[in-house]
Every structure is written in structure tokens, then in C-alpha cells.
Amino acid sequence: MSTTVTKSARWGDLLPRILSAIVMLAVGGFAVWIGGVWFAGLAVIASSLMAWELSRMTRGEGFDASILVALLTFAVLVLAIFTPASWSLPFLLLPSLIGTLTPRRDILAFAPYALIIVLTAIALILLRQINGLWALVWLISVVVASDVLGYFAGRILGGPKFWPKVSPKKTWSGTVAGWIGAVLVGVIFWRVMGWSADILWISPLIAFAGQLGDIAESAIKRRAGVKDASNMIPGHGGLMDRFDALAFAAVLAIALNLALGFLPDTGGFTDPTPDLPNLTE
């Protein structure tokens, strides 16, 4: 009986996980494909919800400012989309600044992560708008390949821990395997898509940023004493649990791209929605 119960508990969330994954894939895939206001809207909403999760996990005693932080994140992102960057950029700091003025347990963790969350939406929108569909496909592929290969290599090979005080489960074997997976993705885009060979060193660097994002979120959850950022996604936890690596990877990708121009303008198959204002103007 106990064995049956254990197996049932272990696989009890399988159906919700599968259904949630299908919904996320369908909604995210549609938004990435079509771009424009649809993708921008999804990015803004997702980042606002992640800001809410972060604020909840790091809140102190007293007033809970989580909804306020989420609304501020939404407001400054909408402002950044529809106004020139030179005017709106200072407002991107508001969620971090206002959040630190409310009862907060982990200010040093909250403030920079809140800014990363704000920049994530902008980074994803810019990549889709400036470089097109395939730039996002590359970014997501790098993060997924790094995560999948890192997971299996860490479980199978084990070995020394990467950063035991912060992330006890992550190993060097899994970390390196994640870099190798990212390089393989880079090879595909280099040879098949005709991108510059720079993508071969950019890809593992982006993967490493994603790994750091995963470690950072794990550390925040551990300090908060929670298993998941929230229960927003049935069987998966919260948005931060699913997109922590993508957040850090996206911010580094757009920073390197704006500085070095390593991603080509790949365009997309279709983009029938109106273009958004250029956030870089």
C-alpha cells in the first residue's frame, strides 16, 4: 500500500504539468511567431507577474507591497514601449526603488533581481522587433539545450558541486554539459542559418547567464523557505521557476547585441500586427 501511495504521489502532478506545458507552449509560441503587440503584451504581463512573485518571496513583516511592485513594473514597461528611451529609462528603476522602501527581508536580492525582471521584457521585445523571429528561437534553444543537457549530465555523471553554498544540487559536470549544449545550438545557427561564427562563443556565454539566473532564483527561494515562487502554473510552480534562466540570458543577449551587433536581422515568417515604437530611440 505504501509503495502504491508513494508512486501515486510522485506522478500525481504529471497530468497538470503536461497540460500546463501545452498551454504555455501554445500561447508563447503564438506570441513569439506573430510578434508585434501580442508578443510585447505577453512579455510585459509575464514580467509583471514575476515581479509579484519576487516581491512576495522577499517581503518582510507588515505591509505587503507585492501588488504595488507588479503594477509599477507593468506601468514602467508600458511607458518604455511607447516613449523614447532617453525619457523613460530612469523610470525602469522604480519597481526596485519603491520595493526597497517597503518592508523587505532581502533587499540586496530583491533590488537587482527586480531590475533584471523589468529589463527581461524589454530585452525580449527588442530581440523580436530588431532581430526577428529566429533570434528568439536561438535564445530559447540555447536556454533549453543548456538546461536539458545540464540536468541529465549532472544526474548521470555527478561530481564536484558548482557552487555548493548557493546551489547544492548543481554540479560542474552539468554546468559544462550545458555549455556544450549551447555550442551545439550555435553550430546549427552558424551552419544552417548562415550566422557569424561569433555565435559559437556567444551561445555558451548566454547559457552561463541562464545558469546564473537559475542559481539566483534558487538562492532566493531557499532564503524564503519556499519550494516554488508561486503556484501560478499548475504542476510547475511560478513564472520565475520556469523563466529565471531565460530572464538573465535575454538581458545579456540584448546587451551584447546592442554593443556588438552579433545577431543578424533575421526577420520573421509573418508579422501582421502593427510595429511597436522603437524602444532604442
C-alpha positions as CSV (number, residue, x, y, z in Angstrom):
1,M,0.0,0.0,0.0
2,S,2.8,2.5,0.9
3,T,4.6,1.8,-2.3
4,T,1.4,2.5,-4.3
5,V,0.8,5.7,-2.4
6,T,4.4,6.8,-3.0
7,K,4.2,6.2,-6.7
8,S,0.8,7.9,-6.9
9,A,2.2,11.0,-5.1
10,R,5.3,11.0,-7.3
11,W,3.3,11.1,-10.5
12,G,0.1,12.8,-9.2
13,D,1.1,16.1,-10.8
14,L,2.1,14.7,-14.1
15,L,-1.2,15.5,-15.9
16,P,-1.3,19.1,-14.7
17,R,2.3,19.5,-15.7
18,I,1.7,18.2,-19.2
19,L,-1.5,20.3,-19.7
20,S,0.2,23.5,-18.3
21,A,3.2,22.9,-20.6
22,I,1.0,22.5,-23.6
23,V,-0.8,25.8,-22.8
24,M,2.4,27.7,-22.2
25,L,3.9,26.3,-25.4
26,A,0.8,27.3,-27.4
27,V,0.5,30.8,-26.0
28,G,4.2,31.5,-26.0
29,G,4.7,30.0,-29.4
30,F,1.9,32.0,-31.0
31,A,3.2,35.3,-29.4
32,V,6.8,34.7,-30.5
33,W,5.7,33.8,-34.0
34,I,3.4,36.7,-34.6
35,G,5.4,39.3,-32.7
36,G,4.2,42.9,-32.5
37,V,1.8,44.0,-29.8
38,W,0.9,40.4,-29.0
39,F,4.4,39.4,-28.0
40,A,5.1,42.7,-26.3
41,G,1.9,42.3,-24.2
42,L,2.8,38.8,-23.2
43,A,6.3,39.9,-22.2
44,V,5.0,42.8,-20.1
45,I,2.4,40.7,-18.3
46,A,4.8,37.9,-17.6
47,S,7.5,40.2,-16.2
48,S,4.8,42.0,-14.0
49,L,3.8,38.6,-12.6
50,M,7.4,37.6,-12.0
51,A,7.9,40.9,-10.1
52,W,4.9,40.0,-7.9
53,E,6.4,36.6,-7.2
54,L,9.8,38.1,-6.3
55,S,8.2,40.7,-4.0
56,R,6.2,38.0,-2.2
57,M,9.2,35.8,-1.6
58,T,11.3,38.7,-0.2
59,R,8.7,40.6,1.7
60,G,9.2,41.5,5.4
61,E,6.8,41.9,8.2
62,G,4.0,44.4,7.7
63,F,2.6,45.9,4.5
64,D,2.8,43.6,1.5
65,A,3.8,45.7,-1.5
66,S,3.7,42.8,-4.0
67,I,0.8,44.0,-6.0
68,L,2.2,47.5,-6.0
69,V,5.5,46.3,-7.3
70,A,3.7,44.3,-10.0
71,L,1.6,47.3,-11.1
72,L,4.7,49.5,-11.1
73,T,6.5,47.0,-13.3
74,F,3.6,46.9,-15.7
75,A,3.4,50.7,-15.8
76,V,7.1,51.4,-16.4
77,L,7.2,48.8,-19.2
78,V,4.3,50.2,-21.0
79,L,5.9,53.7,-20.6
80,A,9.2,52.3,-22.0
81,I,7.4,50.8,-25.0
82,F,5.5,53.9,-26.1
83,T,8.0,56.7,-25.2
84,P,11.6,57.5,-26.2
85,A,14.2,55.6,-24.2
86,S,16.0,58.7,-23.2
87,W,12.9,59.8,-21.3
88,S,11.6,56.6,-19.9
89,L,14.8,54.7,-18.9
90,P,15.1,56.3,-15.4
91,F,11.6,55.0,-14.6
92,L,12.7,51.4,-15.0
93,L,14.3,51.7,-11.6
94,L,11.0,52.5,-9.9
95,P,10.0,48.9,-9.0
96,S,13.4,48.2,-7.4
97,L,13.4,51.6,-5.5
98,I,9.8,51.5,-4.3
99,G,10.1,47.9,-3.4
100,T,13.1,48.5,-1.2
101,L,11.2,51.2,0.7
102,T,8.6,48.7,1.8
103,P,9.1,46.0,4.5
104,R,11.7,43.8,2.8
105,R,13.7,40.9,4.1
106,D,16.2,40.5,1.3
107,I,16.8,44.0,-0.1
108,L,20.2,43.0,-1.7
109,A,18.5,40.2,-3.5
110,F,15.3,42.0,-4.4
111,A,16.6,45.2,-5.9
112,P,18.9,43.8,-8.6
113,Y,16.5,40.9,-9.5
114,A,13.6,43.3,-9.8
115,L,15.6,45.4,-12.3
116,I,16.5,42.2,-14.2
117,I,12.8,41.3,-14.4
118,V,12.0,44.7,-15.9
119,L,14.8,44.5,-18.3
120,T,13.8,41.0,-19.4
121,A,10.6,42.2,-21.0
122,I,12.5,45.0,-22.8
123,A,15.2,42.6,-23.9
124,L,12.8,40.1,-25.4
125,I,10.7,42.8,-27.2
126,L,13.8,44.3,-28.7
127,L,15.2,41.0,-29.9
128,R,11.9,40.1,-31.5
129,Q,11.5,43.6,-33.0
130,I,15.1,44.3,-34.1
131,N,16.4,40.9,-35.0
132,G,13.2,38.9,-35.7
133,L,11.7,35.5,-35.0
134,W,14.9,33.4,-35.3
135,A,16.8,35.5,-32.8
136,L,14.2,34.5,-30.2
137,V,14.2,30.9,-31.4
138,W,18.0,30.8,-31.0
139,L,17.8,32.3,-27.5
140,I,15.2,29.9,-26.3
141,S,17.0,27.0,-27.9
142,V,20.2,27.9,-26.0
143,V,18.5,28.1,-22.7
144,V,16.6,24.8,-23.2
145,A,19.6,22.9,-24.5
146,S,21.7,24.1,-21.6
147,D,19.1,23.2,-19.1
148,V,18.3,19.7,-20.5
149,L,21.9,18.6,-21.1
150,G,22.9,20.1,-17.8
151,Y,20.2,18.2,-15.9
152,F,21.0,14.8,-17.4
153,A,24.8,15.2,-17.2
154,G,24.5,16.3,-13.6
155,R,22.3,13.4,-12.7
156,I,24.3,10.8,-14.6
157,L,27.9,12.0,-14.0
158,G,27.6,13.8,-10.7
159,G,30.9,15.1,-9.4
160,P,32.0,18.3,-7.7
161,K,29.4,20.9,-7.0
162,F,29.5,24.1,-8.9
163,W,28.5,26.5,-6.0
164,P,27.5,24.3,-3.1
165,K,26.7,27.1,-0.6
166,V,24.2,28.7,-3.1
167,S,23.0,25.7,-5.2
168,P,23.8,22.4,-3.6
169,K,22.4,20.3,-6.5
170,K,24.3,21.9,-9.4
171,T,27.5,20.2,-10.5
172,W,30.4,21.2,-12.7
173,S,29.6,18.3,-15.0
174,G,26.1,19.6,-15.5
175,T,27.3,23.2,-15.9
176,V,29.9,22.2,-18.6
177,A,27.4,20.0,-20.4
178,G,25.0,23.0,-20.5
179,W,27.8,25.0,-22.3
180,I,28.3,22.2,-24.7
181,G,24.6,22.1,-25.5
182,A,24.7,25.8,-26.2
183,V,27.6,25.4,-28.5
184,L,25.7,22.8,-30.5
185,V,22.8,25.2,-30.9
186,G,25.3,27.8,-32.0
187,V,26.7,25.4,-34.6
188,I,23.3,24.8,-36.1
189,F,22.6,28.6,-36.4
190,W,26.1,29.1,-37.8
191,R,26.0,26.3,-40.5
192,V,22.3,26.2,-41.3
193,M,21.2,29.8,-40.8
194,G,24.5,31.3,-42.0
195,W,25.1,33.4,-38.9
196,S,28.5,34.7,-38.0
197,A,30.9,32.2,-36.3
198,D,30.8,34.5,-33.3
199,I,27.6,32.7,-32.3
200,L,29.8,29.8,-31.2
201,W,31.3,31.7,-28.3
202,I,28.2,33.9,-27.7
203,S,25.9,30.8,-27.2
204,P,27.7,29.3,-24.2
205,L,28.1,32.7,-22.6
206,I,24.4,33.2,-22.9
207,A,23.9,29.7,-21.4
208,F,26.1,30.6,-18.5
209,A,24.0,33.7,-17.8
210,G,20.9,31.5,-17.8
211,Q,22.6,29.1,-15.3
212,L,23.3,32.1,-13.0
213,G,19.7,33.2,-13.3
214,D,18.6,29.7,-12.2
215,I,21.1,29.8,-9.3
216,A,20.0,33.3,-8.2
217,E,16.3,32.3,-8.1
218,S,17.1,29.1,-6.2
219,A,19.0,31.1,-3.6
220,I,16.1,33.5,-3.1
221,K,13.6,30.6,-2.7
222,R,15.9,28.9,-0.2
223,R,16.2,32.0,1.9
224,A,12.4,32.4,1.8
225,G,11.9,28.8,2.7
226,V,9.6,28.0,-0.2
227,K,9.8,25.3,-2.9
228,D,8.2,27.4,-5.7
229,A,8.0,31.1,-6.5
230,S,4.2,30.6,-6.5
231,N,1.5,28.1,-7.6
232,M,0.5,30.1,-10.6
233,I,1.3,27.4,-13.1
234,P,-0.3,24.0,-12.1
235,G,2.4,21.4,-11.7
236,H,5.2,23.8,-12.5
237,G,5.2,26.4,-9.7
238,G,5.6,30.0,-10.7
239,L,6.7,32.0,-13.7
240,M,10.1,32.6,-12.1
241,D,10.6,28.9,-11.7
242,R,10.2,28.5,-15.5
243,F,11.7,31.6,-16.8
244,D,14.6,32.5,-14.4
245,A,17.2,31.3,-16.8
246,L,15.6,32.9,-19.8
247,A,15.5,36.3,-18.0
248,F,19.2,36.5,-17.3
249,A,20.0,35.1,-20.8
250,A,17.8,37.6,-22.6
251,V,19.2,40.6,-20.8
252,L,22.8,39.6,-21.6
253,A,21.8,38.7,-25.2
254,I,20.3,42.2,-25.9
255,A,23.2,43.9,-24.2
256,L,25.8,42.1,-26.3
257,N,23.7,42.5,-29.4
258,L,23.3,46.3,-29.0
259,A,27.0,46.6,-28.1
260,L,28.5,44.2,-30.7
261,G,25.7,43.6,-33.2
262,F,26.4,39.9,-33.3
263,L,22.8,38.9,-34.3
264,P,21.6,39.4,-37.8
265,D,18.3,40.9,-38.8
266,T,16.5,37.6,-39.3
267,G,13.0,38.9,-39.8
268,G,10.1,36.5,-39.4
269,F,7.7,34.4,-41.4
270,T,4.8,36.8,-40.7
271,D,4.2,39.9,-38.7
272,P,0.7,41.2,-39.4
273,T,0.4,43.3,-36.3
274,P,1.5,46.9,-36.2
275,D,5.1,47.6,-35.2
276,L,5.7,48.9,-31.8
277,P,7.7,52.1,-31.3
278,N,11.4,51.5,-31.3
279,L,12.5,51.3,-27.7
280,T,16.0,52.4,-28.5
281,E,15.1,55.8,-29.9
